[in-house]
């Protein structure tokens, strides 16, 4: 088993979750979510690491909207899988 880390385009850009931002600014939040998820899809990654619960929920929603089948895990879970040789 191997683990390959792949950076996404504009990876430092917010996913649009940002606390209450997705509630107060749903249109802009939706655009940011879509951009983030399209960037994820462009990598072909099957697993996405996210340490922030709000970001994880926002990205998961965007991936469902776009039909992206990647799994989202916390970075510690990703490391645990990699070290224990579990399927990633």
Secondary structure as the mmCIF struct_conf table of DSSP 4:
data_model
#
loop_
_struct_conf.conf_type_id
_struct_conf.id
_struct_conf.beg_label_comp_id
_struct_conf.beg_label_asym_id
_struct_conf.beg_label_seq_id
_struct_conf.end_label_comp_id
_struct_conf.end_label_asym_id
_struct_conf.end_label_seq_id
HELX_LH_PP_P HELX_LH_PP_P1 UNK A 7 UNK A 8
TURN_TY1_P TURN_TY1_P1 UNK A 9 UNK A 12
BEND BEND1 UNK A 13 UNK A 13
BEND BEND2 UNK A 16 UNK A 16
TURN_TY1_P TURN_TY1_P2 UNK A 18 UNK A 20
HELX_RH_AL_P HELX_RH_AL_P1 UNK A 21 UNK A 24
BEND BEND3 UNK A 25 UNK A 25
HELX_RH_AL_P HELX_RH_AL_P2 UNK A 26 UNK A 43
TURN_TY1_P TURN_TY1_P3 UNK A 44 UNK A 44
BEND BEND4 UNK A 46 UNK A 46
STRN STRN1 UNK A 47 UNK A 49
HELX_RH_AL_P HELX_RH_AL_P3 UNK A 53 UNK A 66
TURN_TY1_P TURN_TY1_P4 UNK A 67 UNK A 67
STRN STRN2 UNK A 71 UNK A 73
HELX_RH_AL_P HELX_RH_AL_P4 UNK A 75 UNK A 84
TURN_TY1_P TURN_TY1_P5 UNK A 85 UNK A 85
#
